[in-house]
Amino acid sequence: MEQDNKEKLLNLMTNKYPALWAMKHKTIKGKPLTFVSSHNPFANRPWQQELLNDIHPNKVIQKSRQLGLSEMAVTEALWFADTHDNVNIMYTFPTKQQMEDFSKTRIDPVLMASPYLQSKLNKKLNNVSTKAIGTSNLFMRTSGDGSQGEGADIDMYCADEYDRMKDGVELAFAESLTSSKYGLMRRWSTPTVPGRGINALFLKSDQKTYLHKCEHCNTWQEITMDSIFQIKKDGVNKLTGEIEKGTFEFLCKKCKRPLNRWKPGEWVAKNKDVKDLRGYFISQLNATHISADKIKEREYQYTSKQLFNNYVVGMPYANTSLLVSEEDVKNMITLENEEFSRRDDYIGYVAGIDWGEPSWVVVLGLTRNHRIQVVSLKAFFRSETQPLYDVKCTISHLKPFNPNLIIADAGYGADKNTELLRSFPYATYTCTWKTVTNPHSPIHFTDRWNESTRMVTVDKTSKMQRTLQSVKRGFIGFYTWNDEMTQTIAKHLQNVRILDNEKDGIVYQSATRVGPDHLACCLSYGLIGIDRLTQYGINVSQGYKMEFINP
């Protein structure tokens, strides 16, 4: 009887705590799963235990790579499927290929290596996208399309590489949780830029970080890049980037003596008052299998400072030279008030339009001394009773300017652009953004104008970069700061970020945002028109121009 009670208690504890369940039923490369080791640096990951056992309904994890967190995510999903009856888990990936590779290389081996899980697996419903475990189901889908979450009642949602998910897609999957009594949300990712994606969520959370205690001065501290000190003065070959073993060490920030990362630390929340969102941050700096030498070696090897911070340190990073500030706009207030019609002071007008709710409009004037001036900013809302009301308002606003060119967003509402084209048949073009990943693509350098379709195709990244640079360097004038729309375009410009990405070993850049960027897009559309009007700056003698450096 006593033995039976002990077994029941053990089973209860195993089913309650995912970490215990994993130690009992899961192996890694044929060996039992462990979290703490005194001799194997790869098996010593004590910070995984609390992270896995935490069954908070809404959990986010900001992380670096090579920490086994995808393994932990699979573990929690399998634990939930095994220990709960009739539940559905949705696990998403940015691309179909990632989903298939993960299913074959991460999930299938775990199921095959465990006789227990093999006994629970429904062999008739075991494919690359669906696993039936007992009475529960694990669905694997791509997060590139919100329709994957439509009509699916789920109890747990897991989003892998959250920062690579398309904007808005998450809402469809989250909606599928509303009827569940569990409603578990799990999101994790390496970060990208500050205030975006996983970092935006982490900043809103209770922000749990892993602290280590110095054995010498008893100071608890978070390990950062400032914890790495150079011990050997001549240990770095500056020409090759090679590092002699033992050149760098992790030291206590207070007493500057060696910091023992082998000993388990503690998770501590920075924002203890936050209860609704549980956030964790973990970095390669905490991993005993990655030395200080190796961290510094990677820092020297990475061509992108952002990717080093994202992948290795687990921190977001942005190039501050392309971050527009409020002062950048305030310093270029060159017009007293908004204008509403064409004036002889300008040799040409271009309008940029970003359709949506509301629809946003920027009107640019090119002065006789070849300066670019923002003369009007508008937002027009749709009407519930009048079709194309926002388009008609846009047309009415633009007619007094008689713009030379109008560049409008091609990606939203073909009926809007058709109506615009009817009113301005010789001035209107639609713009198609493309994010070019091939560094040799001609779209990087030349906008593709198609007269028959009235469409221009451009590289979004280079255009947004040029817009930010033009604002920061004072090439564009704005009107009074007291106008709410001038303040709004400043905020929209501040929300634009240029992101470094890596694909198949090639680093490329893309434009993204951390908040609304509609007027920034309008300004970019307008500058595309200015390029067309001035033959890419050839006719511009000052201000917005190509600068030449004399040898």
Buried (B, 14 or more C-beta within 10 A) or exposed (E): EEEEEEEEEEEEEBBEBBBBBBBBBBBBEEEEBBBBBEEEBEBBBBBBBBBBBBBBBBBBBBBBEEBBBBBBBBBBBBBBBBBBEEBBBBBBBBEBEBBBEBBEEEBBBBBEBBEEBEEBBBEEEEEBBBBBBBEBBBBBBBBBBBEBBEEBEBBBBBBBBBBBBEEEBBEBBBBBBEEBEBBBBBBBBBBBBBBBBBBBBBBBBBBBBBBBBBEBEEBEBBBEBEBBBBBBEEBBEEEEEEBEEEBBBBBBBEEEEBBBBEBBBBBBBEBEEBEEBBBBBBBBBBBBBBBBBBBBBBBBEBEBEBBBBBBBBBBBBBBEEBBBBEEBBEEBBBBEEBBEEBEEEBBBBBBBBBBBEBBBBBBBBBBEEBBBBBBBBBBBEBEEEEEBBBBBBBBEBBEEBEBBBBBBBBEEBEEBBEBBBEBBEEBBBBBBBBBBBEEEEEBBEEBEBEEEEBBBBBBBBBBBBBBBEBBBEBBBBBBEEEBEBBBBBBBBBBBBBBBBBBEEEEBBBBBBBBEBBBBBBBBBBBBBBBBBBBEBBEEBEEBBBEEEEEE
